[in-house]
Amino acid sequence: MPNTEPLTDSESLEAGRLAAVAYHHIPLVKFEPHEHQGMGNSYTFVAKYGDDTEAIIQLRDRPIDIAIVHLARTLLGDIVPNLVSLKATKTSYAYGQPKIPGDRWDPMTYLTVEDDTAVSVQFANILARCRLHLGSGTVVDDYVIPCMNSIINAVSAENEPFNYMPKDLVNAYLKRLTALRDRANHLRLLDLMLCHTDPNPFNVSHIFPSPLPLAQPLTPFILYQVIIDESFSPPKIVGLIDWEEAKFLPFGMNSSEIRMIAVLNIGGYDQVSEAAKSVAVAFWNTLVAGITDDHKSIVLDSMEIGYVIRYLDGFDGLEVSRAKREVEVYIERMNWFEETFRPLCLVSSLDGTKADPQ
């Protein structure tokens, strides 16, 4: 009977080992917790077998939609490890997949700018290959616009924490959000894509979902999930893991993470540099290479909306100083998106103007 309570270390090891034995017919020679362990009832282990193969074994309290992972693998090939379901003992679900050898990408730290640029280009190409030739109108109507409305409706001079912030800052914040929401309808002109995000995935059956869950935040594209092989020059992306919680969203909505890739944040403050801009521009040019010129500005809007839904859905419980800083950072980052990418977009044929970054 699966356990609904968190397991002890010995219980999780025992259950994980049983799953690992079922995963591969060769005897185990080593079994230990993964360095990036899950939370709650999610437990991740590394299994090594007598034939030197290694596997990732995961115990979970929620199921993985394996069809999502298989779709990602169909789109991208072997960089997405093949996930299989295993018999679970002490948790509700157990899964196994090959361990991809390599190093986790830590951009703008120890690699050269040239190497980080090359990896960013590969990353953008991978995201672009997740584009599906399906319309995104239903997702825009049932998810994107309601999410934006929910975030905007929470912004009021009478509501905490906004009633403690300078009115000029709140007004500038609200103006930016409203302008972006008003352009969100254009995202229906973009194709749907399989977005690598965390939690609350849309199932494959939700390609034309009705209804979609509303106001559920995206999470950042965690760079621990990008595996590179540094024996190549430049380094090569050889793995992109944890696809089980992906979503179907308009093209580009998870691409705002280029900001986190290109711009280091030290002590809570972004360190913008010319090197960051060169990495970001290379990423952008690859991402939109297959997009018509009149839709590139819409992709940028999609990136910015993805950022809003990910980072700004919920100020409840934040201290005023922290919430104020979140608003300031949002404006700073949106200015950076506009200054970096909008000049690379042609004037939109939808309204004949470029968006006002202010």
C-alpha positions as CSV (number, residue, x, y, z in Angstrom):
1,M,0.0,0.0,0.0
2,P,1.6,3.4,-1.0
3,N,2.5,5.6,1.9
4,T,0.9,9.1,1.9
5,E,3.4,10.3,4.5
6,P,7.0,11.4,3.8
7,L,9.3,8.4,3.9
8,T,12.3,8.0,6.2
9,D,15.7,7.8,4.6
10,S,15.8,4.0,5.0
11,E,12.3,3.6,3.6
12,S,13.0,5.7,0.5
13,L,16.3,3.8,0.0
14,E,14.5,0.5,0.2
15,A,11.7,1.4,-2.1
16,G,14.1,3.1,-4.6
17,R,16.4,0.0,-4.6
18,L,13.4,-2.2,-5.4
19,A,12.5,0.0,-8.3
20,A,16.1,0.1,-9.5
21,V,16.3,-3.7,-9.5
22,A,13.1,-3.8,-11.7
23,Y,14.5,-1.2,-14.1
24,H,17.5,-3.2,-15.4
25,H,18.3,-6.9,-15.5
26,I,22.0,-6.4,-14.5
27,P,22.7,-6.5,-10.8
28,L,23.1,-3.2,-8.9
29,V,26.6,-2.3,-7.7
30,K,25.8,1.2,-6.3
31,F,22.7,3.0,-5.3
32,E,22.5,6.4,-3.6
33,P,20.4,9.6,-3.4
34,H,20.7,12.1,-6.2
35,E,22.5,15.3,-5.3
36,H,19.5,17.3,-6.3
37,Q,16.9,15.5,-4.1
38,G,13.2,16.0,-4.6
39,M,10.9,17.5,-2.0
40,G,8.0,16.0,0.0
41,N,7.1,12.6,-1.4
42,S,9.5,12.9,-4.4
43,Y,12.7,11.0,-4.0
44,T,15.4,10.7,-6.7
45,F,18.3,8.2,-6.8
46,V,21.2,7.3,-9.0
47,A,21.6,3.6,-9.7
48,K,24.8,2.0,-11.2
49,Y,24.7,-1.5,-12.6
50,G,27.3,-4.2,-13.2
51,D,27.6,-3.3,-16.9
52,D,28.5,0.3,-16.0
53,T,25.2,1.7,-17.1
54,E,23.6,4.3,-14.8
55,A,20.0,5.2,-14.3
56,I,17.9,7.8,-12.5
57,I,15.2,6.3,-10.3
58,Q,12.4,8.5,-9.0
59,L,9.7,7.9,-6.4
60,R,6.7,10.2,-6.5
61,D,3.4,10.9,-4.9
62,R,2.0,12.3,-8.2
63,P,2.0,10.5,-11.6
64,I,4.0,11.6,-14.6
65,D,2.3,11.9,-17.9
66,I,4.7,9.7,-19.8
67,A,3.1,10.8,-23.1
68,I,4.4,14.3,-22.5
69,V,8.0,12.9,-22.1
70,H,7.6,10.8,-25.2
71,L,6.4,13.8,-27.2
72,A,9.5,15.7,-26.1
73,R,11.6,12.8,-27.1
74,T,9.9,12.6,-30.5
75,L,10.6,16.3,-31.0
76,L,14.2,16.4,-29.7
77,G,15.6,12.9,-29.8
78,D,18.0,11.3,-27.3
79,I,18.7,14.5,-25.3
80,V,15.4,13.6,-23.7
81,P,15.9,10.4,-21.7
82,N,13.4,7.6,-22.2
83,L,11.2,7.4,-19.1
84,V,9.5,4.2,-18.0
85,S,7.0,3.4,-15.3
86,L,8.1,1.0,-12.6
87,K,6.3,-0.9,-9.9
88,A,6.0,1.3,-6.8
89,T,6.0,0.0,-3.3
90,K,6.0,2.7,-0.6
91,T,5.0,5.6,-2.9
92,S,2.2,5.9,-5.4
93,Y,4.5,6.0,-8.4
94,A,8.0,5.0,-9.5
95,Y,9.9,5.8,-12.7
96,G,13.3,5.1,-14.2
97,Q,15.4,6.6,-17.0
98,P,19.0,6.5,-18.3
99,K,21.4,8.9,-16.6
100,I,22.8,11.3,-19.1
101,P,26.6,11.8,-18.5
102,G,27.8,15.3,-18.5
103,D,27.9,18.5,-16.5
104,R,25.1,20.8,-15.5
105,W,25.2,24.1,-17.4
106,D,26.1,27.1,-15.1
107,P,26.0,30.0,-17.6
108,M,28.1,33.1,-17.4
109,T,30.3,31.7,-14.7
110,Y,33.2,29.5,-15.7
111,L,32.8,29.1,-19.5
112,T,34.0,31.7,-21.9
113,V,31.4,34.1,-23.3
114,E,31.9,32.5,-26.6
115,D,31.1,29.1,-25.2
116,D,28.1,30.3,-23.3
117,T,26.9,32.0,-26.5
118,A,27.3,28.7,-28.4
119,V,25.4,26.8,-25.7
120,S,22.7,29.5,-25.6
121,V,22.2,29.1,-29.4
122,Q,21.9,25.4,-29.0
123,F,19.3,26.0,-26.2
124,A,17.3,28.3,-28.4
125,N,17.4,25.8,-31.2
126,I,16.0,23.2,-28.9
127,L,13.2,25.4,-27.8
128,A,12.4,26.3,-31.4
129,R,12.1,22.6,-32.2
130,C,9.4,22.3,-29.6
131,R,7.1,24.4,-31.8
132,L,4.0,22.5,-32.8
133,H,2.0,23.3,-35.9
134,L,-1.2,23.7,-33.8
135,G,-3.1,26.9,-33.0
136,S,-2.8,28.4,-29.5
137,G,-6.1,30.4,-29.4
138,T,-7.8,28.2,-26.8
139,V,-4.8,28.4,-24.5
140,V,-4.7,32.2,-24.9
141,D,-8.4,32.6,-24.1
142,D,-8.6,30.1,-21.3
143,Y,-5.2,30.5,-19.6
144,V,-3.0,33.4,-20.7
145,I,-5.5,36.2,-20.6
146,P,-7.2,35.0,-17.4
147,C,-3.8,34.8,-15.7
148,M,-2.9,38.3,-16.8
149,N,-6.3,39.6,-15.6
150,S,-5.8,37.9,-12.2
151,I,-2.4,39.5,-11.8
152,I,-3.7,43.0,-12.8
153,N,-6.8,42.8,-10.6
154,A,-4.6,42.2,-7.6
155,V,-2.8,45.5,-8.2
156,S,-4.6,48.3,-6.3
157,A,-3.5,51.2,-4.2
158,E,-5.9,49.9,-1.6
159,N,-4.5,46.4,-1.4
160,E,-1.4,45.3,0.5
161,P,1.4,45.5,-0.3
162,F,0.7,48.1,-3.0
163,N,-0.8,50.6,-0.7
164,Y,2.6,51.0,1.0
165,M,4.5,51.6,-2.3
166,P,5.0,54.9,-4.0
167,K,2.0,55.6,-6.2
168,D,4.2,56.5,-9.2
169,L,5.8,53.0,-9.0
170,V,2.4,51.2,-8.7
171,N,1.0,53.2,-11.6
172,A,4.0,52.5,-13.8
173,Y,3.8,48.8,-12.9
174,L,0.1,48.7,-13.7
175,K,0.6,50.5,-16.9
176,R,3.1,48.0,-18.1
177,L,1.0,45.0,-17.1
178,T,-2.1,46.4,-18.7
179,A,-0.4,47.2,-22.0
180,L,1.0,43.7,-22.1
181,R,-2.4,42.1,-21.3
182,D,-3.9,44.2,-24.1
183,R,-1.5,42.7,-26.5
184,A,-1.9,39.1,-25.2
185,N,-4.7,38.4,-27.7
186,H,-2.2,38.6,-30.5
187,L,-0.5,35.5,-29.1
188,R,-3.2,33.4,-30.8
189,L,-1.3,34.0,-34.0
190,L,1.7,32.0,-32.7
191,D,1.9,28.2,-32.8
192,L,1.5,26.1,-29.7
193,M,4.8,24.8,-28.3
194,L,5.7,22.2,-25.7
195,C,7.1,24.4,-23.0
196,H,9.6,22.8,-20.5
197,T,8.3,24.2,-17.3
198,D,7.4,23.0,-13.8
199,P,4.5,22.2,-12.1
200,N,0.8,21.6,-13.0
201,P,1.3,20.3,-16.5
202,F,-1.3,20.3,-19.3
203,N,-1.8,16.8,-20.4
204,V,-1.5,15.8,-24.0
205,S,-5.3,15.6,-24.1
206,H,-5.3,19.3,-23.4
207,I,-3.9,20.4,-26.8
208,F,-7.3,21.9,-27.2
209,P,-8.1,22.2,-23.5
210,S,-11.5,23.2,-22.1
211,P,-11.3,24.4,-19.5
212,L,-7.7,25.0,-18.6
213,P,-6.6,25.6,-15.0
214,L,-6.3,29.3,-14.4
215,A,-3.7,31.5,-12.7
216,Q,-1.2,28.7,-12.2
217,P,2.3,30.0,-12.3
218,L,5.1,28.9,-14.6
219,T,8.4,28.2,-13.0
220,P,11.7,29.1,-14.4
221,F,13.6,26.8,-16.8
222,I,15.8,25.4,-14.2
223,L,19.3,25.3,-15.6
224,Y,20.1,22.2,-13.6
225,Q,18.1,20.4,-16.2
226,V,20.5,21.3,-19.1
227,I,23.3,18.8,-19.3
228,I,26.4,19.7,-21.4
229,D,29.4,17.8,-22.6
230,E,32.5,20.0,-22.2
231,S,34.7,17.6,-24.1
232,F,33.2,19.2,-27.3
233,S,34.4,22.6,-28.4
234,P,32.2,24.5,-27.9
235,P,30.4,22.5,-25.2
236,K,27.4,20.6,-26.5
237,I,24.0,20.1,-24.9
238,V,23.6,16.4,-24.5
239,G,20.6,16.3,-22.1
240,L,17.5,18.1,-21.3
241,I,15.8,16.4,-18.4
242,D,12.6,16.6,-16.3
243,W,10.1,17.1,-19.1
244,E,7.3,15.4,-17.2
245,E,5.7,18.7,-16.1
246,A,5.8,20.5,-19.4
247,K,2.9,22.6,-20.7
248,F,1.4,23.5,-24.0
249,L,1.7,27.3,-24.3
250,P,2.1,29.9,-27.1
251,F,5.5,29.8,-28.7
252,G,8.1,31.7,-26.7
253,M,6.4,31.8,-23.3
254,N,9.2,30.0,-21.6
255,S,12.0,31.9,-23.4
256,S,12.1,34.8,-20.9
257,E,14.7,32.6,-19.0
258,I,17.3,34.0,-21.4
259,R,17.4,36.9,-19.0
260,M,18.4,34.5,-16.2
261,I,20.9,32.8,-18.5
262,A,22.7,35.9,-19.8
263,V,22.5,38.2,-16.7
264,L,24.1,37.1,-13.4
265,N,22.2,38.1,-10.3
266,I,24.5,38.8,-7.4
267,G,23.2,39.7,-4.0
268,G,19.7,40.2,-5.4
269,Y,20.9,42.7,-8.2
270,D,21.2,41.9,-11.8
271,Q,24.7,42.5,-13.3
272,V,23.9,43.6,-16.9
273,S,26.8,43.6,-19.3
274,E,27.6,43.9,-23.0
275,A,28.5,40.2,-22.8
276,A,25.0,39.4,-21.6
277,K,23.5,41.3,-24.5
278,S,25.6,39.4,-27.1
279,V,24.5,36.0,-25.5
280,A,20.9,37.2,-25.5
281,V,20.9,38.4,-29.1
282,A,22.4,35.2,-30.4
283,F,19.7,33.3,-28.5
284,W,17.0,35.4,-29.9
285,N,18.2,35.2,-33.5
286,T,18.1,31.4,-33.3
287,L,14.8,31.2,-31.5
288,V,12.9,33.3,-34.1
289,A,14.8,32.1,-37.2
290,G,11.7,30.2,-38.3
291,I,9.2,32.9,-37.4
292,T,7.9,35.4,-40.0
293,D,9.0,39.0,-39.5
294,D,5.6,40.3,-38.7
295,H,5.2,37.7,-35.8
296,K,8.6,38.3,-34.1
297,S,7.3,41.2,-32.0
298,I,4.5,38.9,-30.8
299,V,7.1,36.3,-29.7
300,L,8.7,39.0,-27.6
301,D,5.3,39.8,-26.1
302,S,4.9,36.1,-25.4
303,M,8.3,36.0,-23.6
304,E,7.3,39.0,-21.4
305,I,3.9,37.5,-20.6
306,G,5.6,34.3,-19.7
307,Y,7.8,36.2,-17.3
308,V,4.8,37.9,-15.7
309,I,2.9,34.7,-15.1
310,R,5.9,33.0,-13.8
311,Y,7.2,35.7,-11.4
312,L,4.4,38.0,-10.6
313,D,1.5,35.7,-9.8
314,G,1.1,36.4,-6.1
315,F,2.5,39.0,-3.7
316,D,0.4,37.7,-0.8
317,G,2.5,37.4,2.3
318,L,5.5,39.2,0.9
319,E,7.1,42.0,3.0
320,V,6.5,45.4,1.5
321,S,10.2,45.9,0.9
322,R,10.5,42.6,-1.0
323,A,7.3,43.2,-3.0
324,K,8.5,46.7,-3.9
325,R,11.8,45.3,-5.1
326,E,9.9,42.7,-7.2
327,V,8.0,45.5,-8.9
328,E,11.2,47.4,-9.5
329,V,13.0,44.4,-10.9
330,Y,10.1,43.6,-13.2
331,I,10.3,47.1,-14.7
332,E,14.1,46.9,-15.0
333,R,13.9,43.5,-16.7
334,M,11.0,44.5,-19.1
335,N,13.1,47.6,-20.1
336,W,16.0,45.2,-20.8
337,F,13.8,42.9,-22.9
338,E,12.5,45.9,-24.9
339,E,15.9,47.5,-25.4
340,T,17.6,44.2,-26.3
341,F,15.0,42.5,-28.5
342,R,12.4,45.0,-29.8
343,P,14.9,46.7,-32.2
344,L,15.4,43.2,-33.7
345,C,11.7,43.0,-34.5
346,L,10.1,44.7,-37.5
347,V,7.2,47.0,-36.8
348,S,4.1,44.8,-36.1
349,S,1.6,44.8,-38.9
350,L,-1.1,44.4,-36.3
351,D,-0.9,47.9,-35.0
352,G,1.8,49.6,-37.0
353,T,3.8,50.6,-34.0
354,K,6.5,49.3,-31.7
355,A,5.5,48.8,-28.1
356,D,6.2,51.6,-25.7
357,P,8.8,50.2,-23.3
358,Q,7.7,52.7,-20.7
